[in-house]
Amino acid sequence: MHELALTEGILKIVASEQKKSGFARVLEIGMSIGEYSGIVPSCIEEYFPLVSKGTAAEGAALRMEMLPAEFKCTDCGWSGALPKHEACCPNCRSTALRMTKGREFFVNNLVVE
């Protein structure tokens, strides 16, 4: 259910940018979502029409880019992507991995008129 709050947060960003820039409406909202963020894009798509009704973002297209996770091995220094459910470094087989990317969620851009 946290996608509802996230969707409301997207609309707060739109309102803030509208106040700064004075645009009439939003045509497109670009977002990046990390694969381990826990966010379900289809839920944002479902909530968006309800939450955006009557706002400058009503009817805007949602463009969601999924960002792959990346890890760093704290034992050997290897870094890169791993297949899901892989829990060890492909270089040294250590399990001392730290996620460096993959939990992000942010609005990249607004296309406005």
Backbone as a chain_set.jsonl record, in Angstrom:
{"seq": "MHELALTEGILKIVASEQKKSGFARVLEIGMSIGEYSGIVPSCIEEYFPLVSKGTAAEGAALRMEMLPAEFKCTDCGWSGALPKHEACCPNCRSTALRMTKGREFFVNNLVVE", "coords": {"N": [[0.812, -1.195, 0.0], [2.182, 1.134, 0.202], [2.634, 2.329, -2.214], [0.549, 4.06, -2.784], [1.065, 6.272, -1.12], [3.533, 6.973, -2.236], [2.707, 7.693, -4.807], [1.144, 9.912, -4.195], [3.218, 11.488, -3.29], [4.607, 11.928, -5.68], [2.809, 13.615, -6.927], [3.021, 15.801, -5.233], [5.57, 16.662, -5.869], [5.121, 17.443, -8.515], [3.289, 19.567, -8.052], [4.933, 21.339, -6.633], [6.917, 21.923, -8.553], [5.277, 23.083, -10.469], [4.46, 25.376, -9.168], [6.901, 26.73, -9.033], [7.606, 26.996, -11.768], [5.31, 27.558, -13.268], [3.88, 26.137, -15.26], [1.179, 24.839, -17.325], [0.132, 22.212, -17.594], [1.046, 18.749, -17.083], [2.535, 16.536, -19.286], [3.984, 14.211, -19.297], [5.561, 12.041, -16.955], [8.644, 11.121, -15.864], [10.271, 8.434, -14.3], [12.603, 6.681, -12.175], [13.158, 3.442, -10.985], [14.475, 1.324, -8.665], [15.377, -2.149, -8.857], [15.253, -3.564, -6.449], [13.735, -1.974, -4.825], [11.262, -2.449, -3.81], [8.991, -1.422, -4.817], [5.981, -1.549, -6.61], [5.404, -1.088, -9.818], [2.968, -1.294, -11.302], [1.033, -0.765, -9.407], [1.424, 1.952, -8.841], [0.691, 2.93, -11.324], [-1.992, 2.231, -11.246], [-3.022, 3.755, -9.081], [-2.443, 6.36, -9.877], [-4.287, 7.727, -11.768], [-6.469, 8.241, -10.052], [-5.391, 9.771, -7.933], [-4.315, 11.94, -9.285], [-6.423, 13.271, -10.392], [-7.991, 16.233, -11.348], [-5.697, 17.742, -11.059], [-2.671, 19.332, -12.32], [-1.348, 17.234, -13.417], [-3.157, 15.402, -14.309], [-4.049, 12.871, -16.524], [-1.47, 12.581, -17.474], [1.261, 10.799, -18.968], [2.993, 8.002, -17.631], [6.327, 7.208, -17.342], [8.362, 4.686, -16.618], [11.48, 3.706, -15.638], [13.266, 0.842, -15.027], [15.802, 0.195, -12.758], [18.69, -1.751, -12.645], [20.057, -3.78, -10.009], [23.196, -3.345, -8.335], [26.187, -4.642, -6.944], [28.822, -4.753, -4.455], [31.686, -6.486, -3.551], [32.975, -6.79, -0.406], [35.197, -8.147, 0.315], [36.952, -8.846, -1.909], [36.683, -6.724, -3.662], [35.313, -6.8, -6.069], [32.774, -5.582, -8.298], [29.463, -5.237, -9.543], [26.598, -6.443, -11.435], [24.349, -8.996, -10.291], [22.74, -12.143, -10.819], [19.298, -12.534, -9.838], [18.679, -13.941, -6.632], [21.227, -14.87, -6.328], [23.783, -15.147, -4.074], [26.456, -14.72, -3.58], [29.791, -13.554, -4.245], [30.862, -13.514, -7.584], [33.515, -13.627, -8.176], [35.21, -14.278, -5.918], [33.647, -15.856, -4.352], [32.736, -15.045, -1.887], [30.372, -14.089, 0.648], [30.154, -11.561, 1.453], [28.703, -9.158, 0.476], [27.698, -5.927, -0.626], [24.969, -3.927, -1.401], [25.031, -1.512, -3.883], [23.534, -0.135, -5.714], [20.086, -0.055, -6.686], [17.963, 0.292, -4.967], [16.759, 2.651, -5.458], [14.372, 5.311, -5.977], [13.029, 7.747, -7.844], [11.874, 10.831, -9.3], [12.653, 11.621, -12.509], [12.174, 13.457, -14.614], [9.893, 15.95, -15.898], [7.619, 16.365, -18.475], [6.204, 19.121, -19.789], [3.562, 21.515, -20.556]], "CA": [[0.0, 0.0, 0.0], [3.003, 2.342, 0.223], [2.602, 2.952, -3.531], [-0.39, 5.184, -2.724], [1.819, 7.398, -0.557], [4.523, 7.374, -3.236], [1.983, 8.386, -5.876], [0.829, 11.235, -3.651], [4.491, 12.212, -3.278], [4.871, 12.357, -7.058], [1.944, 14.777, -7.171], [3.593, 16.929, -4.477], [6.686, 17.144, -6.685], [4.501, 18.163, -9.634], [2.74, 20.833, -7.544], [6.067, 22.198, -6.289], [7.514, 22.389, -9.804], [4.305, 23.968, -11.119], [4.521, 26.653, -8.441], [8.153, 27.379, -9.427], [7.721, 27.244, -13.207], [4.069, 28.091, -13.808], [3.344, 25.411, -16.418], [-0.267, 24.57, -17.271], [-0.147, 20.8, -17.32], [2.122, 17.783, -17.264], [2.246, 15.545, -20.322], [4.689, 12.956, -19.003], [6.393, 11.997, -15.748], [9.666, 10.08, -15.962], [10.737, 7.965, -12.995], [13.524, 5.551, -12.101], [12.794, 2.562, -9.867], [15.436, 0.25, -8.458], [14.736, -3.467, -8.856], [15.049, -4.012, -5.079], [13.102, -0.888, -4.072], [10.017, -2.926, -3.221], [7.892, -0.682, -5.433], [5.268, -2.264, -7.669], [5.002, -0.056, -10.781], [1.563, -1.395, -11.706], [0.212, -0.117, -8.375], [1.509, 3.391, -9.088], [-0.146, 3.17, -12.514], [-3.392, 2.101, -10.846], [-3.392, 4.863, -8.202], [-2.18, 7.667, -10.464], [-5.473, 8.446, -12.262], [-7.298, 8.676, -8.923], [-4.701, 10.793, -7.156], [-4.012, 13.108, -10.114], [-7.663, 13.88, -10.894], [-8.143, 17.642, -11.01], [-4.391, 18.397, -10.918], [-1.959, 19.578, -13.581], [-0.822, 15.962, -13.912], [-4.235, 14.519, -14.754], [-3.873, 12.384, -17.886], [-0.056, 12.484, -17.846], [1.829, 9.461, -19.17], [4.034, 7.615, -16.677], [7.43, 6.468, -17.943], [9.122, 4.115, -15.506], [12.697, 2.99, -15.996], [13.707, -0.042, -13.948], [17.254, 0.217, -12.594], [19.197, -3.012, -12.108], [20.866, -3.709, -8.783], [24.631, -3.594, -8.426], [26.749, -5.038, -5.66], [30.269, -4.691, -4.291], [32.22, -7.458, -2.596], [33.876, -6.108, 0.527], [36.407, -8.952, 0.486], [37.891, -8.769, -3.038], [36.506, -5.482, -4.392], [34.502, -6.965, -7.291], [31.488, -4.901, -8.298], [28.666, -5.465, -10.737], [25.256, -7.005, -11.274], [24.238, -10.424, -10.001], [21.399, -12.686, -11.058], [18.476, -12.62, -8.616], [18.861, -15.107, -5.776], [22.651, -15.202, -6.221], [24.154, -14.518, -2.809], [27.892, -14.671, -3.339], [30.628, -12.881, -5.233], [31.266, -14.434, -8.652], [34.974, -13.638, -8.271], [35.875, -14.967, -4.798], [32.601, -16.66, -3.707], [32.413, -14.488, -0.577], [29.001, -13.595, 0.817], [30.279, -10.197, 1.994], [28.265, -8.26, -0.595], [26.966, -4.722, -0.248], [24.239, -3.385, -2.541], [25.398, -0.127, -4.139], [22.437, 0.428, -6.514], [18.95, -0.965, -6.8], [16.867, 0.663, -4.059], [16.37, 4.018, -5.784], [13.083, 5.706, -6.545], [13.006, 9.193, -7.992], [11.291, 11.443, -10.494], [13.74, 12.133, -13.356], [11.818, 14.615, -15.415], [8.504, 16.251, -16.223], [7.378, 17.001, -19.769], [5.077, 20.014, -19.471], [3.196, 22.531, -21.556]], "C": [[0.856, 1.26, 0.0], [3.061, 3.019, -1.141], [1.619, 4.12, -3.586], [0.325, 6.425, -2.192], [2.882, 7.887, -1.534], [3.876, 8.152, -4.373], [1.585, 9.788, -5.425], [2.085, 12.108, -3.603], [4.879, 12.716, -4.663], [4.058, 13.607, -7.367], [2.423, 15.998, -6.396], [4.781, 17.527, -5.236], [6.15, 17.963, -7.855], [3.997, 19.527, -9.171], [3.856, 21.821, -7.217], [6.708, 22.776, -7.549], [6.579, 23.331, -10.55], [4.34, 25.352, -10.474], [5.775, 27.44, -8.855], [8.124, 27.852, -10.881], [6.462, 27.791, -13.87], [3.522, 27.377, -15.036], [1.866, 25.09, -16.213], [-0.573, 23.117, -16.939], [1.072, 19.939, -17.63], [1.677, 16.763, -18.305], [2.839, 14.184, -19.974], [5.517, 13.111, -17.732], [7.346, 10.827, -15.898], [10.198, 9.733, -14.588], [11.758, 6.845, -13.156], [13.215, 4.772, -10.843], [13.808, 1.43, -9.786], [14.742, -1.099, -8.325], [14.509, -4.034, -7.454], [14.401, -2.928, -4.208], [11.84, -1.35, -3.356], [8.793, -2.248, -3.805], [7.301, -1.504, -6.568], [4.75, -1.212, -8.653], [3.528, -0.11, -11.177], [0.631, -0.767, -10.668], [0.252, 1.4, -8.523], [0.625, 3.745, -10.283], [-1.63, 3.099, -12.17], [-3.854, 3.297, -10.01], [-3.329, 6.22, -8.899], [-3.429, 8.375, -10.996], [-6.376, 8.971, -11.146], [-6.68, 9.864, -8.195], [-4.492, 12.074, -7.973], [-5.254, 13.831, -10.635], [-7.777, 15.323, -10.401], [-6.842, 18.397, -10.814], [-3.789, 18.639, -12.294], [-1.431, 18.291, -14.203], [-1.909, 15.01, -14.404], [-4.024, 14.151, -16.23], [-2.426, 12.246, -18.334], [0.35, 11.021, -18.031], [2.904, 9.229, -18.118], [5.08, 6.783, -17.399], [8.326, 5.987, -16.805], [10.286, 3.296, -16.033], [13.1, 2.141, -14.793], [15.235, -0.07, -13.921], [17.734, -1.102, -11.998], [20.037, -2.784, -10.853], [22.33, -3.963, -9.12], [25.155, -3.839, -7.017], [28.254, -4.846, -5.664], [30.662, -5.715, -3.241], [33.216, -6.728, -1.698], [35.152, -6.904, 0.793], [37.402, -8.751, -0.659], [37.747, -7.499, -3.871], [35.717, -5.597, -5.686], [33.236, -6.124, -7.171], [30.787, -5.169, -9.621], [27.3, -6.019, -10.397], [25.346, -8.496, -10.988], [22.85, -10.9, -10.394], [20.623, -12.713, -9.74], [18.729, -13.956, -7.934], [20.302, -15.602, -5.749], [23.173, -14.449, -5.01], [25.649, -14.515, -2.54], [28.615, -14.03, -4.521], [31.036, -13.876, -6.319], [32.78, -14.544, -8.79], [35.618, -14.493, -7.18], [34.927, -15.86, -3.997], [32.277, -16.205, -2.281], [30.939, -14.071, -0.542], [28.989, -12.169, 1.395], [29.963, -9.182, 0.89], [27.483, -7.086, -0.02], [26.27, -4.202, -1.498], [24.595, -1.903, -2.686], [24.349, 0.6, -4.987], [21.296, -0.576, -6.52], [17.789, -0.655, -5.883], [16.299, 2.046, -4.373], [14.899, 4.132, -6.184], [13.102, 7.213, -6.634], [12.341, 9.604, -9.301], [12.459, 12.069, -11.254], [13.376, 13.435, -14.032], [10.304, 14.742, -15.563], [8.496, 16.867, -17.619], [6.103, 17.802, -19.592], [4.731, 20.89, -20.671], [2.62, 23.732, -20.843]], "O": [[0.324, 2.355, -0.183], [3.491, 4.169, -1.232], [1.824, 5.066, -4.346], [0.197, 7.508, -2.762], [3.107, 9.092, -1.647], [4.424, 9.148, -4.845], [1.683, 10.742, -6.197], [2.024, 13.314, -3.843], [5.42, 13.814, -4.796], [4.557, 14.543, -7.991], [2.247, 17.125, -6.86], [4.974, 18.743, -5.244], [6.661, 19.043, -8.152], [4.251, 20.536, -9.829], [3.731, 23.013, -7.499], [7.006, 23.969, -7.611], [7.035, 24.275, -11.195], [4.258, 26.37, -11.161], [5.725, 28.66, -9.009], [8.558, 28.962, -11.192], [6.543, 28.422, -14.924], [2.758, 27.977, -15.792], [1.368, 25.071, -15.087], [-1.431, 22.827, -16.105], [1.991, 20.351, -18.338], [0.585, 16.201, -18.217], [2.277, 13.142, -20.31], [6.094, 14.166, -17.47], [6.919, 9.682, -16.043], [10.535, 10.617, -13.8], [11.764, 6.146, -14.169], [13.031, 5.347, -9.77], [13.974, 0.669, -10.739], [13.656, -1.192, -7.755], [13.655, -4.903, -7.281], [14.514, -2.97, -2.983], [11.398, -0.711, -2.401], [7.676, -2.474, -3.34], [8.025, -2.079, -7.38], [3.773, -0.521, -8.365], [2.905, 0.935, -11.368], [-0.448, -0.288, -11.018], [-0.769, 2.066, -8.35], [-0.099, 4.74, -10.255], [-2.436, 3.832, -12.745], [-4.96, 3.799, -10.21], [-4.079, 7.13, -8.55], [-3.613, 9.553, -10.69], [-6.982, 10.033, -11.288], [-7.363, 10.838, -7.882], [-4.493, 13.171, -7.414], [-5.142, 14.89, -11.251], [-7.675, 15.599, -9.206], [-6.863, 19.571, -10.443], [-4.334, 18.203, -13.308], [-1.103, 18.263, -15.389], [-1.599, 13.915, -14.872], [-3.844, 15.028, -17.075], [-2.173, 11.833, -19.465], [-0.149, 10.13, -17.344], [3.638, 10.148, -17.757], [4.753, 5.762, -18.004], [8.964, 6.787, -16.12], [10.107, 2.327, -16.771], [13.256, 2.652, -13.684], [15.877, -0.327, -14.939], [17.236, -1.525, -10.955], [20.644, -1.728, -10.674], [22.656, -4.693, -10.056], [24.631, -3.31, -6.037], [28.886, -4.784, -6.718], [30.049, -5.8, -2.177], [34.177, -6.127, -2.177], [36.082, -6.398, 1.422], [38.582, -8.509, -0.405], [38.605, -7.219, -4.709], [35.472, -4.585, -6.343], [32.688, -5.968, -6.079], [31.42, -5.307, -10.668], [26.895, -6.061, -9.235], [26.295, -9.167, -11.394], [21.886, -10.139, -10.309], [21.203, -12.889, -8.669], [18.963, -14.97, -8.591], [20.568, -16.667, -5.19], [23.02, -13.23, -4.93], [26.073, -14.329, -1.4], [28.101, -13.981, -5.639], [31.508, -14.969, -6.006], [33.276, -15.456, -9.451], [36.47, -15.334, -7.47], [35.357, -16.544, -3.068], [31.602, -16.927, -1.547], [30.345, -13.744, -1.57], [27.938, -11.651, 1.773], [30.838, -8.447, 0.434], [26.717, -7.228, 0.933], [26.904, -4.05, -2.542], [24.477, -1.134, -1.732], [24.29, 1.83, -4.971], [21.505, -1.781, -6.378], [16.73, -1.271, -6.0], [15.454, 2.553, -3.636], [14.283, 3.178, -6.659], [13.183, 7.894, -5.611], [12.262, 8.836, -10.26], [13.165, 12.931, -10.73], [14.15, 14.392, -14.033], [9.553, 13.785, -15.38], [9.271, 17.779, -17.908], [5.048, 17.247, -19.284], [5.479, 20.992, -21.643], [2.244, 24.711, -21.488]]}, "num_chains": 1, "name": "protein.A"}
